[in-house]
Amino acid sequence: MTPQARVQAAIEILDLVIAAAHKTGRIVTVEEHYQDGGLGTLVSEVCSSECPVPVKRLGKPSEIASIIAWLASEEAGYSTGADFSVNGGLHMG
């Protein structure tokens, strides 16, 4: 994907987020780091010897999907204005 296409995709997603926020009053984000597959495969060799992630493994796409599913559920209805960082403890504090 070209840089221009990435920017265009980000703008389209932002438009969707703003529209949803007007309807629900909620905006949350999910930030992922070092996921297995995709760009995560580039760091998988590093994690096999000395992984910078405290849990000592790459994340799984299903772990990202599960937090997104929870955020979309009624159980997370009061969560807003937050960034959920799914990073295996890489950015604690």
N, C-alpha and C positions, 0 to 999 in steps of 0.2 A: 504494500500500500504506500503510495507516495505521501510526502508530507502534506501536500495540499488536500489530498483525499482524507487524511487523518483529521485535519483542521475542519473540513466540511462535515465529517461524521461527528466530531465533537460539538459543533454548532447545532446540528440536528438533534443530538441527544440533549443538549442544554435547552433547546426549545421544548422538547417533550417534558423535561424536568420542571420547567417553569409552568407549563400548562397543568401538569399534575399538582404542583404546589398550590396553584390557584384553586383547584378543586378540593384538595385534601388538607391544605395548611401544613403539609409535611415535606421536608427535604432531608434526605439522608444520603450519605455516600459510603461506598465500600472501597477501601484501598487494599490492594493485594500486592504481595511481594513474593518473589522466589517461588513461583508455582511450577509444579511439574508439568511439562509439556509447553509448547509455545516458546516464549523467551526463556522460560525456566530451564529448558534443555541446555542453554548456554552456560548456566551455573551449576548444572548437575555434576560436572567433573570436579568443580571446586568443592561441592558438598560431599563428594565421595572421599576426599582426603581431609579437608579441614573446613567444615561448613560454618559460615558466619551466623547462621540462624540458631538461637538457643535450643530449640527442640531437635536440632541436628538432622533435619530432613526438609525436603521441599514440601510445600503445601500441595493439596490435591484440588483439582477443579471442583469436585463435589463438596469440599469444605467451603469454597466461595459460594457455590450454589445454595448451600444450606443456610448461610446467613442471609442471603438475598431472599430466599423463600420465607424465612422468619420475618424479615423486615416488611415483606409484602403481606404478612398475615395480620389478623386482628390483634394477636398477642403483642405486636410491636406498635400498636396504634398511637401510643403516647410518646414514642421515640421520634424526635425531630431535631433538626439542626445539629446532627452529629455525623462524625466520620468514623466508621467502623474499620479499624485497621486489622486486617487478617494477615499476620506476618510472622507467626511462630515465636513471638517475643523479641523480634529483631529491634523494634522501636518501643521499648518499655519506658514508662516514666512520664 
